[in-house]
Amino acid sequence: MAFGWKTQFEKRVPAEGLNNWEIFSIVQQACKELEWEYLVVDENKFTATTPTHWTLSEEIIKISVENNEIIFRSRSESLELYEAGRNQKNIEEHLLPKFKKIKANWKSEQLQRAANTLRDETLKQLKSGNRVTGEKVTYGTKDHGMTFFLIAVNVLVFVAMAIRGVNLIEPEAKDIINWGGNVKFNVTGGEWWRLVTNIFVHIGILPLLVNLVGLYFIGLMVESILGKLKFLIAYLTVGVLASLVSIVWTAEGVAAGATGAIFGMYGVLIAFVTTPYVNKKFSPLWLAGAVAYAVFNIVVSFRGGNDNASLIGGLVAGLITGYLFYFFHFKRELARAGGSRISIEVLLLTTLIVYFYLRVHGRNDSLRFEREVMKLNQIEVKAMVQMQHLQSAQSNNDAVSVIRDSALPQWKHFQEEITKTGAYSLSSEYKRKRKLLNEYAGLRVRQTELMYKSIEEGTDKYNGEIDKVSDRIEKIIDQLGD
């Protein structure tokens, strides 16, 4: 049990005449049985990783040979204050017992055959410089669980929308907004979560189907490169950044869909293809599917049917994310092993970008103001209903009572509510609207007070002023409607 930042445990055992490849072949089999992810980095060192812990941490397992001793090391990849002795357990309770059992059970011929196979595959891989072979990509669910999980989430969200009555072909903008669509005023007004939710919301069944195909083909390759956790982190990262670029570029309208996130994953793949990590030969079927998706979306973009800002933003974000993963993780000895630290760092960087954008642009209360306007509309309706009751008043006393007890309090309430919005940070257009509503509220209060005096005093001396106020109210209503 240990406290600290990066914790580790080391155990040395005699090699007992085994060479490196024999040792590594036994370790490889042990990792398979333990369901640990493994990769031979070079002829002198074997690297593996334990499954990701619930704290998003995993341990890096390294096996090397020195002075006829096998060195087993387990090190926490993440910074953590408390690791509960997991590194020691990895070696003494898991790996070493498996290693000894396999070594005892394997016959000499079996051990030699496994060692030769591992050596030949490793040397071939090291010679090519590639760690992922594109032409051998698989198409089933076995190695692409996260891809199929994301596909399922997109489908379930769309089905839920359909069940709730959203049009399957051409949904209304309000429905997309209600289900988490990306709208600048909503995001800057406090609903930052729309940067995430809009990735899983689609504007019709055709965009959904096209994106499911695109996600499937890009997931087949990129999940093979990154692994499940890092694939999910990359997908969410590029999706959020694509959504952010969308609202920066386009101030109005609602956007939704996975296209930006998928193009972002294309960016991740392009970044890796420019490195020695990925073999440049791809399966013709995979290449056809991936290219078809990209071409389709580019054509649709030229016709104005796509959020171009999201596509471009996603692609650039993907390139940056891909290079971050490669240079700060994959290029090092860790290869495909581990990765929670770089994953957390990428998430943190994305969070900071969103935070600082909202810090600068997020003091926009337009959405909040719109909601207040909706409340004002309800107050106005109540006041107007009371004013209409004057026509059915049986006497002046009844009319005075209606104005004093019902209509006038409603208009004063209207005035108080619009005054509360004075501290809101608004665009010039919304400031203009607030100014007009403030004047409108004051005029309504004045109009009602004059009517009250006129009826209570039984005089028409206020009629001229009432007419002037009424004319000004009509002009403001026309301006608010523009």
Buried (B, 14 or more C-beta within 10 A) or exposed (E): EBEEEBBBBEBEEEBEEBEBBBBBBBBBBBBEEBEBBBBBBEEEBBBBBBEBBEEBBBBBBBBBBEEEEBBBBBBBBBEBEEBEBBBBBBBBEBBBEBBEBBBEEBEEEEBBEBBEEBBEEBBEBBEEEBBBBBEEBEBEEEBBEBBBBBBEEBBEBBEEBEEEEBEEEEBEEEBBBBBBBBBBBBBBBEBBEBBBBBBBBBBBBBBBEBBBBBBBBBBBBBBBBBBBBBBBBBBBBBBBBBBBBBBEBBEEEBBBBBBBBBBBBBBBBBBBBBBEBBBEEBBEEBBEBBEBBBEBBEEBBEEEEBBBBBBBBBBBBBBBBBBBBBEBBBBEEBBBBBBBBBBBBBBEBBEEBBEEBBEEEBEBBBBBBBEBBEEBEEBBEBBEEBBEBBEEBEEEEBBBEBBBEBBBBBBBBBBEBBBEBEEBBBBEEBEBBBEBBBBBBBBBBBBBBBBBBBBBEEEEEBEEBBEBBEEBBEEBEEEEEE
